Amino acid sequence: MQKQKIVIVNTGCANISSVRFALERLGVAVEVSDNKSVITSADKVFLPGVGTAAAAMSSIAQKDLVSTLQSLTQPVLGVCLGMQLMVETSAERAQTQSDIECLSLMPGHVARMTAEGQRLPHMGWNTITHSDETLFKGIDQGTYFYFVHSFAVTEYEHTLARCDYGGVFSAAINKDNFFGVQFHPERSGEAGAQLLTNFVNL
């Protein structure tokens, strides 16, 4: 794996350590930063996240990073909530009844899963099918990844991979240089390591 500058955006409310450790296990040097110049000069950028869309967007706005993230031209990978922040709006409300404005890196809306007959959150291992040989190179159809979420992006034109949990949703999305995965690659064993490797090698 070639030497690169890999930056994880410090959103202030993210699963930064687990993503960092997963990359370091692959022999990749990683920097965690909310510095605009550090982020924009990176070869690859990770946008991780746990918690609510409202809290994450509030933190990103407070750090004045919205326009910085929107301007990135290098490959960017959003993980879990980080993926959800990449679309236009989210129904994951905090104290408000209106949708949360997200980063609008690509079209899309995050809605609460219907998961008919299934418990929420969707937590644990589930299979995905993909239509991509970049992010999912060397990863078989029906491979298991680890999920923890109650909100999702429906399957649509920017879906790279799909998953079914009481209804089909986007397990991965892509537009231009922006990629997102709803599952946690850092908790998904060999398949997750392969996906992280594929992204770093883009």
N, C-alpha and C positions, 0 to 999 in steps of 0.2 A: 504494500500500500504506500503510495507516494506521500512524501512529507507535505502537509498542508496546514493552513491556519484554519482551525475549526473553532467556531464560537457558538456557545450556548447563550441565548439571550436571557439575562437575569430579569425576568418579569416581576419578581418579588413574591410570586405565589405559585411556584412551579416545582415539579419533581426533578430538580436540577441534578441532585447528587446521583440518583439512580441512572439517569441518562449519561452523565459524565463517566461513572464507573464502567458502564457497558461499553462506551467508546474506548476508554483506557485499556480495557481487557483486550481490545482489538489492536492495541499498540498505537492508538491515535492520541496525539497531544491535543488537549482541549483547554480553551479559556472560557470562563464564565464572565460575562460583562453586560453592563447597560450603557457603556460608552459608545456614542454614535460612530465615532471614527473607527473604533475597534470592530464594531459590527459591520460597517460598510466595507471595510478592507479585508474581511474574511473570505476564504475560498468557499466555505460551506457554512450555513447558519442553521442552528436548531432552535425551534420555538416550542419548548415543552410547556406543560401546564396541568395542574390539578386544581380542583375547586370550582368556582362558578365563573361564568363568562363576565358577569357584572364586575366582580372583584378583579379579575385579570385585566379587563379593559380599563378599569379605573387606574390600576397600577401602571399599565403601559402608557396611559395618557399623562399621568403624573410625572413619569420619567421622560415625557416628551418624545416618545419613540414611535408614535403612529406613522408619521410621514417618513421616518427613517426606514421602517419595515416595509412600507408601501413602495419605496424607491429601490429596493434591493433587486439586483439583476443576476446574482449568483444563485445556485441551488439552495432552496430553503425547505426544511422539513419540519412541519408541525406535528406534534405528538399528542394524541388524546385531546384534551381541551385546546392545546395549541393548534390542532387541525381545525377545530370548530371555530376558533377565532379568525381563521383565514377567509371565511365566507362573509356575506354581507350583514346578516342579522341572526340573532339567537333568541329563542323563546324562553331561555333559562333566566328568568327574571329574578331580581333580588327583591327590593321593596317597591318596585314599580310594576305597573300592569302593561307597560309598553315593551316592545322587543328591544333587546340590547343591540346597539350598533357595534359591529365588529370591524375587522380590518379591511374588508372588501378587496382582498387579494384575488378573489375569483367570485363569480356568482354563487348563490346558494343560501339556504336558510337552515338553521338548526332547530329541530322540533323535538318535543318530548316523544319518546318511543311509545308506540301502542303496545307492542310485545304481547299480542293477544294470547292469553293462556299462560304467559310466562311471568316470572317475578322480575321486578326492577329494584335495584340496578341490574343490568346485564353484567354479571361478574363471573369470570372464569374463562376457560378455554373454549374457543369456537373455530370452525373452519371458515376459510375464505376461498373465493374463486376470483381470479384476476384476469385482466386483458392487457397485460403489460409485461414487457421483457426488459425494462430498465430497472425500476425499483424492485421488481419481483424476479429478477434474473436468478435462475437456479432454485427457485422456490416452486414446489409442485402445487397443482390445483388441489384444494381440499386440505392444505396445510393448516395446522392449528396455531392460533395466536391468542394472546391473553388480553381480555377486555375488562374494563370497569367503567360503565357509563349508563346514564338514563336518558340522555339526549343524543340525537344523531342527525346526520344529513341524509335525506332520502337518496335513493339511486337516481342519478341524472347524467347529463352529458359529460360531466367532469369526473365521473366515477372511474377509478382505476381498478378497484377491487370491491367485491360485495360480500355481505354476510347476512345470514338469515337468523333472526331471533324473534319469533312471533311476527315476522314481517321483514322484508329485505331493506337494508340500509347500506350506505357507503362505508366500507371498511378502509378505503383509501381514495383520495381525490388528487387531481393534478390540473394545473393550468400554467402553461409556460414554465417558468423556473420554480414555481411553488408546488410543493408536494405536501400531502397530509395523510396521516394514518390514525384511525380511531383507536386502534389497539396499542398496547405498550410493547414495542419491540425489545426494550431493555429488560422485559420480564417474560420474553417469549422464546427463551432457549436458543437452539441453533438456528431456527428460522429467523428469529429476531436479529441475531448476530449477522446473518447473511444479508438481511435487508439493510441494516446499518452499513455494512461493508459496501453494498451496492450503491447506497446514497453517497458515501464518502468518495467512491470511485467515479461518480458521474462526471 
